[in-house]
């Protein structure tokens, strides 16, 4: 079993920045992947970015490419999402996701609100 604890959400003005963190604990296994998703009111959950333990390669949704950066600290089982140049349309609940050989796990979500 894996537990995910997120932090870093909040309220920011358009053009500002936030840094989200997610720490995984439990039976994480050495081969795994992190991702960030978000869900705005009335919309389906959307994949935002992903990163795996076996590669430095990262992937991003087109809507955030060039503005968001996903990174991880494997020793700490922690993933980060640096969000720059935030827009009101980035407002959503952001969820950390963790995948390993044994299962798929979600964090509790953290609210990000971008005001104009």
KABELRA-V170703 format. One record per run of one state. SS is the DSSP state (helix for helix, strand for strand, loop for the rest). FROM is the first residue (numbers start at 1). LEN is the number of residues. If there is no record, write none. Layout:
# KABELRA-V170703
((SS:FROM:LEN) (SS:FROM:LEN))
This chain:
# KABELRA-V170703
((loop:1:1) (strand:2:6) (loop:8:2) (strand:10:4) (loop:14:4) (strand:18:9) (loop:27:5) (strand:32:8) (loop:40:6) (strand:46:7) (loop:53:5) (strand:58:3) (loop:61:7) (strand:68:6) (helix:74:3) (loop:77:1) (strand:78:6) (loop:84:4) (helix:88:3) (loop:91:1) (strand:92:9) (loop:101:2) (strand:103:4) (loop:107:3) (strand:110:6) (loop:116:1))
